[in-house]
Amino acid sequence: MTKPEANGAVFRLLDLQLGEIDMSSPPEGYTVRLVAAGWETSYVVLSCPDHSDLLLSFGANDFGNLGVGPPNAKPTSKKHRIHVVDLLRALDASPVPPSTITVLALSTGPHHVLAHIRQRDPTGSSLTHFLGWGASRHGQLGPILDPAGRPLPTCPSPIPILCAARSDADAALALGTQHTVCLRASGGLVGLGSNRRGQLEGLAGLADVVQVACTWNGTYALLRDGRVLATGSNTHAQLGRGVAEGGGGGGGLGPVVFPFDVDVSAGTHAAAKLVCGSEHVLCLVDVSVAGPEGEERKKRKREVWGWGWNEHGNLGIGGTTDVNVPVRIWPPHTDDARAHLDGDDTTRSRGSTGGVLDVWAGCGTSWILIEK
């Protein structure tokens, strides 16, 4: 068998060569806890008890994506081009007494990055911060201006992003190409950056949001009652409203049109999770069914529904035509007949499908994790 090339299209163990990182104290005892990827840049968060997290970056730096300064920045790994992003410097924190930095979440767009971090001092008190770097021309990192008042195209090192309160430890982030959306613990949304495609339209007035996700040019909000609202570009019907709309603008905020009622209190279906690719969307939907007479409804299983751009078969429905309204992707409809024949329509079919555990979406790809 031919040995695969080092850069071939196969999974391989990523050797970070941690012993080669040029730091005052070597990262012994650190383990990988978080990973994220932009267009051509990758990020790994390493954690060790009672120590600050280490955020490593490697890959392209065309927009300051590495977070370590201009494109000619010297790598902090002697052997490979692996960099350590200095998060503490962005907080103007004094090294004495030292603060402990924990990365709570790491979110990436194609060319900008936001890290949600917790800074804890030796007394035990803590604050949370949002730090961002990378592409900034459209305000996706906030107003970053040159001395003449013009937007800077890139921000090559982490800076504080004032899109949520410092005490908002439960906030979540979603990034598009030219915009950023923060879901605050209160259930409200804060948007930064471009609204050229309507991707920030109506977000400020929303409440009871439990999850937010972004395509490249759109924003999707999952509400507490199980409904999904969307705004932004609709060139590939990615707003899920039954029609695609061309032109440079986008559709305003409105509901995604499922072929059933997605009301937690009244319906049998409720959206449970959203994930976005570049211009397609997947949604986990909880389906309930009436139990025996006198019993409350019980969960049957989770289904995966999707819509939007499908040029590369992103939605896995056997074709490459864009999908105007949500269609069920998993389980396949053939399994419904199999389950009926087997007399099993309340848990899972005895065919090839099991319970859905999780779902992800890439630029032109999708993944579903199934319990076997």
Buried (B, 14 or more C-beta within 10 A) or exposed (E): EEEEEEEEEEEEEEEBEBEBBEEEEEBEEBEEBBEBEBBEBBBBBBBBEEBBBBBBBBBBBBBBBBBBBEBEBEBBBEEEBBBBBBBBEBBEBEEEEEBBBBBBBBBBBBBBBBBBBBBBEEEEEBBBBBBBBBBBBBBBBBEBEEEEEEEBEBBBBBBBBEBBEEEBBEBBBBBBBBBBBBBBEBBBBBBBBBBBBBBBBBBEEBEEBBBBBBBBBBBBBBBEBBBBBBBBBBBBBBBBBEEBBEEEBBBEBBBBBBEEEBEBEEBBBBBBBBBBBBBBBBBBBBBBEEEEEEEEEEEBBBBBBBBBBBEEBBBBBEEEEBBBBBBBBBBBEEBBEBBEEEEEEEEBBEBEBBEBEEBEBBBBBBEBEBEE
